[in-house]
Amino acid sequence: MARVPVRGRGARLWDQAGREFVDFAGGIAVNSLGHCHPALVEALTEQAQQLWHVSNVMTNEPALRLASKLVAATFAEKVFFCNSGAEANEAALKLARKYAHDHFGPHKHHIVSTLNSFHGRTLFTVSTGGQPKYVEGFAPAPSGIEHIPYNDIAALEAAVNDNTCAIIVEPVQGEGGVLPAQREFLAAAREIADRHQALLIFDEVQTGMGRSGSLFAYMEYGVTPDILSSAKSLGGGFPIGAILSTAKVAASFGVGSHGTTYGGNPLACAVAERVLDVINTPSTLAGVKAKHQRLVAGLEALNARYQVFAEVRGLGLLLGAVMNERYQNQAKALMQAAEEELLIVLVAGMNVLRFAPSLVIDDADIDEGLARLDRALARFVAQQG
Ligand SMILES: Cc1ncc(COP(=O)(O)O)c(C=O)c1O
């Protein structure tokens, strides 16, 4: 029976038939504080009594507070709000081109991205993403974009030149298989970008807002971008996106050069401000690292019994279990077996089972999810024969 969730609380979801699921997917790394977290319900309902929308012809208090807190917590000096991850990356890429245009001229518009990356579904972001299947049928695509293998420093060095305006990288490729960057690769990207006066963009739509165990994954790696895109966990389930940047770079977005009617919507910003307040504390971030250990240990213990995964990888609570040689391309079948055991997980491609649960999931819910995955693995291994 198709599941239609009707209610959620913490790391649990209930469908129309009253079945109770353990949620290890978190709405694809969005429900950073689980479902209906009381602090977020409070922020949303308080704001709902005050002001819903004013458009981008004026600002509002929740947007100003959220921007100030993001600036205080990161490298950034300026924040631009929008409504999704694709919009955030669209803005980041446009800003990089505009900055290069303003400072060097229109010839400096070349963008370097990585194969297998995912940056969203607008035409510019699918073209920048490294998965050709998402561009098929939509030609002509924007030009001037080149893709290199992820974690390949020599290829990056060869691709970037003085006409490059930006290098865009996910610190962990999420949709592409929960594949973490090597620190040396990100450090090289920083150095190569600087040498060619190009900007470094980190797409932290999936890795950001505590998911890595630090507020943003760039902090975990110790490599700072010029522009960072955020969405997903930022709103904890309420749609919002943002780009963070230095003041010098942001100056290229003058009034009228980019905008969105809903960006910085008071309801979205009030919720995101509360998300940030809860996540950006030593206890929540330490909790992500502790829960990472618990979930990884549990997955490895299951794998010792079932021998299905080649490795478990990822940062914080963005984890991927890679199918081994014997079970190539079967991640989806395992996801379906998990659903039959009332556990919601994700896939990332054909070969990776992906986990992106609430950052404040209880240990008991982790253990219950692992118990259900145990039954799912037994079912899956029996089916595969
Ligand atoms: C790294 C990354 N960038 C961008 C996006 C696009 O975000 P949205 O679906 O909110 O447009 C995603 C979504 O999966 C993502 O994982």
Ligand as a Chemical Component Dictionary entry (heavy atoms), coordinates in Angstrom:
data_LIG
# 
_chem_comp.id                   LIG 
_chem_comp.type                 NON-POLYMER 
_chem_comp.pdbx_formal_charge   0 
_chem_comp.three_letter_code    LIG 
# 
loop_
_chem_comp_atom.comp_id 
_chem_comp_atom.atom_id 
_chem_comp_atom.alt_atom_id 
_chem_comp_atom.type_symbol 
_chem_comp_atom.charge 
_chem_comp_atom.model_Cartn_x 
_chem_comp_atom.model_Cartn_y 
_chem_comp_atom.model_Cartn_z 
_chem_comp_atom.pdbx_ordinal 
LIG C1 C1 C 0 23.735 19.643 -2.652 1  
LIG C2 C2 C 0 22.395 20.063 -3.134 2  
LIG N1 N1 N 0 22.264 21.226 -3.773 3  
LIG C3 C3 C 0 21.073 21.666 -4.210 4  
LIG C4 C4 C 0 19.929 20.913 -4.047 5  
LIG C5 C5 C 0 18.625 21.426 -4.554 6  
LIG O1 O1 O 0 17.815 21.841 -3.498 7  
LIG P1 P1 P 0 16.253 22.058 -3.720 8  
LIG O2 O2 O 0 15.675 20.723 -4.013 9  
LIG O3 O3 O 0 15.780 22.651 -2.424 10 
LIG O4 O4 O 0 16.102 22.999 -4.862 11 
LIG C6 C6 C 0 20.015 19.679 -3.401 12 
LIG C7 C7 C 0 18.817 18.838 -3.239 13 
LIG O5 O5 O 0 18.878 17.654 -3.078 14 
LIG C8 C8 C 0 21.270 19.247 -2.924 15 
LIG O6 O6 O 0 21.411 18.084 -2.302 16 
# 
loop_
_chem_comp_bond.comp_id 
_chem_comp_bond.atom_id_1 
_chem_comp_bond.atom_id_2 
_chem_comp_bond.value_order 
_chem_comp_bond.pdbx_ordinal 
LIG C1 C2 SING 1  
LIG C2 N1 SING 2  
LIG C2 C8 DOUB 3  
LIG N1 C3 DOUB 4  
LIG C3 C4 SING 5  
LIG C4 C5 SING 6  
LIG C4 C6 DOUB 7  
LIG C5 O1 SING 8  
LIG O1 P1 SING 9  
LIG P1 O2 DOUB 10 
LIG P1 O3 SING 11 
LIG P1 O4 SING 12 
LIG C6 C7 SING 13 
LIG C6 C8 SING 14 
LIG C7 O5 DOUB 15 
LIG C8 O6 SING 16 
# 
